[in-house]
Structure formats: C-alpha cells, structure tokens
Amino acid sequence: MMIEKAADAKRAIIVSALAIILAASITIIVHAVLPAGVNEENFDSVLVKLLGFPVVAASYFVLLFTHCVVVMRYIGKQSNAPKLQIGICFGLAFAILYFFGMQEVAVEASPFSEWGFAFVSYQFFIGVGDAIPALLLCVAVAYFTLDNWKTRLPVQTLSGTEKIKAVALITVAFLAERAIGYETGIITSNCNTYPIPCYIWTILFGMVLGCCYVVLYPVLAGEQNKLLLSFKLAVLTIGVNWIIFNSFMGLILSGVMPQMLLRSGIDVAVFFLSCLVINTFFVKFDIRA
C-alpha cells in the first residue's frame, strides 16, 4: 500500500510538472507571436536586469500555473465532486479570471499609448493565450492525478436565486471598492483619461468574480465551516492567483510592485468578505455534506 501511494504521488508530480511546463510554453509562444510586441528596454526591475526579461516572464507563468495545479489538487482531494468536474470548474474560474483581467484599462502596461480597438484586440488575444492553457492544464491534471472515489454524496449546487444574489453582491462590492480606490487615488488607474471603459471593465470584472464563486462553489460545498469555505474559495484559490497574476508588472517594472500588491490585496479582501456574507446569509447549506 505504501509503495502504491508513493508511486501515485510520484506520477502526480511528474504529470503536473510536465503539464505546467507545457501550459507555460504555449502561453509564452502566444505572447511572442502577437504582432504588437513589447519593448524589453522599458523593463527596468532588478530581476529583469539580473536575469533578463525572458527568464522572468517564463518563471512568472510557471509560478502562476503551479498555483493553479497545487490549489486544485489540494481542494480536489477533499471534494466529493468527480475529478473532471473539479478540473473543469477550476479551469473555467482561472480562464475567465485571466481573459477578463487582461482587459483592465491599464494602457501604460501595454505596447500602446492609448486605449482603443488596438488595445482591446491585443489584450483579447493575450487573454485567450492565458485562458485556454489554464483550462486545459486543470482538466488534464485533474483527470490524470485525481481519483473518483469521493463520490458518495451528491454534489451540492446553488439554486438560480442564490447564483443571482451571489453575482450581484460581489459585483456591487467590487464596483464600490474600486470606485473608492479610483476616486481617492489609492488605486492608480486610467479612469481620469478613460472613465467609461474603466468603469465598464470594473462592473464586468465584478461579475467575473461572482461567476468564479458560482463555478467553484460545488467543488467546495462539502466544507461546512462557512469561514473556511470562504477563505478557500476567495483567498486560497482566486485571491492568491489574482495577486500573482497582477504581480507581473511589478516583476518587470521598478517601483510598481507595491501598487500591484495593494490593489489586488484590497480586491481579495473585499471578495472574501462578500463570499462570507453570501455563505452566511444567502446560501442554504446541505447538512448531509
């Protein structure tokens, strides 16, 4: 038995490592072939000067996708959901996070000097290049490294009303948080220059966070501690990944990391509190779990 467990653990590590490297490679290739390339001379962080931009970028994607795999396997082992459902749910959550996260109105972080169709289309393909590998990564790793023995109880899902309430509350909370940050200057943004696109993205991304909650809830529904459930979903899974995702600019530009950590940290705190309110007051827990 011990030998079999050791062999399974070794196989899971090998499969996960190969999948992460493949997903990161695909993402890097997509970024490299896009016509509007980045000017590496603008990147002046200590890491870029020490290691070079390609090494920093490759390490970033490996770190981002490693978190996807680690948190999915950690929570997946505790879940009653089938392994393919686990992979699809985590993959979809990370995919929409990257796809819509790339559309944040941050022109200075792009190869363009102004927001417009060129910016949106470029960020669209970058987002697709991040989203699809993340989805395939989670599905593949879940299928080949998780098992289906924990299917004794039906997987708890949210009702239609609960889903609507969850998405609405998280969207309003995120919009309020970001609006306060934009208007007070706590969160640096392009809202002064492009207020309408900025606030449209803010509303849409609030809805994306709400959808992440709805998609991931069935996988974590077996956790009856509402505080722990909220922490696992909002902080351990989406929160840490969102912080890593936002840290890219801090890794390549000098002096940017504090702002990236501040804005994503506030986002995660508000998302966590919203999930806690939803789990406490809006969702009816299944006592059989």
Long-range contacts (C-beta under 8 A, 24 or more apart in sequence): 11-145, 12-73, 12-144, 12-145, 15-140, 15-141, 15-144, 15-145, 16-69, 16-73, 16-141, 16-145, 19-69, 19-137, 19-140, 19-141, 20-62, 20-65, 20-66, 20-69, 20-137, 21-62, 22-133, 22-137, 23-61, 23-65, 23-133, 23-134, 23-136, 23-137, 24-58, 24-61, 24-62, 24-65, 24-133, 26-129, 26-132, 26-133, 27-61, 27-129, 27-130, 27-133, 28-57, 28-58, 28-61, 30-125, 30-126, 30-128, 30-129, 31-57, 31-126, 31-129, 34-122, 34-125, 34-126, 34-129, 36-111, 36-112, 36-118, 36-122, 37-111, 38-111, 39-111, 42-253, 43-252, 43-253, 44-253, 44-254, 45-250, 45-251, 45-252, 45-253, 45-254, 45-256, 46-254, 47-251, 47-252, 48-251, 48-252, 53-252, 56-251, 56-252, 57-248, 57-252, 60-244, 60-247, 60-248, 60-251, 63-244, 64-241, 64-244, 64-245, 65-133, 65-134, 65-137, 67-240, 67-241, 67-244, 68-94, 68-134, 68-137, 68-138, 68-241, 69-137, 69-138, 69-141, 71-236, 71-237, 71-240, 71-241, 72-138, 72-141, 72-142, 73-141, 73-142, 73-145, 73-146, 75-219, 75-220, 75-232, 75-236, 75-237, 76-142, 76-146, 76-219, 77-146, 78-150, 78-222, 78-223, 79-150, 79-219, 79-220, 79-222, 80-150, 80-151, 80-152, 80-153, 80-154, 80-155, 80-221, 80-222, 80-289, 81-151, 81-155, 81-218, 81-219, 82-148, 82-151, 82-155, 83-142, 83-143, 83-146, 83-147, 83-148, 84-139, 84-142, 84-143, 85-155, 85-218, 85-219, 86-142, 86-146, 86-219, 87-138, 87-139, 87-140, 87-141, 87-142, 87-143, 87-146, 88-135, 88-138, 88-139, 88-142, 89-215, 89-216, 89-218, 89-219, 90-138, 90-142, 90-216, 90-219, 90-237, 91-134, 91-135, 91-136, 91-137, 91-138, 91-139, 92-135, 92-215, 93-211, 93-212, 93-215, 93-216, 93-237, 93-238, 94-131, 94-134, 94-135, 94-138, 94-241, 95-130, 95-131, 95-132, 95-134, 95-135, 96-131, 96-208, 96-211, 96-212, 97-208, 97-212, 97-238, 97-241, 97-242, 97-245, 98-127, 98-130, 98-131, 98-134, 98-245, 99-127, 99-128, 99-130, 99-131, 100-127, 100-201, 100-204, 100-205, 100-208, 101-127, 101-205, 101-208, 101-242, 101-245, 101-246, 102-126, 102-127, 102-130, 103-127, 103-201, 103-204, 104-201, 104-205, 105-189, 105-190, 105-191, 105-194, 105-197, 105-198, 105-201, 106-189, 106-190, 106-249, 107-190, 107-193, 107-194, 108-190, 109-249, 115-190, 115-193, 115-194, 115-197, 153-222, 153-288, 153-289, 155-218, 155-219, 155-221, 156-217, 156-218, 156-221, 156-222, 156-285, 156-286, 156-289, 157-217, 157-218, 157-221, 158-214, 158-217, 158-218, 158-283, 162-282, 162-283, 162-284, 163-214, 165-278, 165-282, 166-210, 166-213, 166-214, 166-217, 166-278, 166-282, 166-283, 167-207, 167-210, 167-211, 167-213, 167-214, 168-210, 169-210, 169-274, 169-277, 169-278, 169-282, 170-206, 170-207, 170-209, 170-210, 170-213, 170-271, 170-274, 170-275, 170-278, 171-203, 171-206, 171-207, 171-209, 171-210, 172-206, 173-206, 173-270, 173-271, 173-273, 173-274, 174-202, 174-205, 174-206, 174-209, 174-267, 174-270, 174-271, 174-274, 175-199, 175-202, 175-203, 175-206, 177-266, 177-267, 177-270, 178-202, 178-206, 178-267, 181-263, 181-266, 186-262, 186-266, 187-259, 187-262, 187-263, 187-266, 188-259, 188-263, 209-238, 209-271, 212-238, 213-275, 213-278, 217-283, 221-285, 221-286, 221-289, 222-289, 224-285, 224-287, 224-289, 226-276, 226-279, 226-280, 226-285, 227-276, 229-275, 229-279, 230-272, 230-275, 230-276, 230-279, 231-272, 233-275, 234-268, 234-271, 234-272, 234-274, 234-275, 234-276, 235-268, 235-272, 238-268, 238-271, 239-267, 239-268, 239-271, 239-272, 240-268, 242-267, 242-268, 243-268
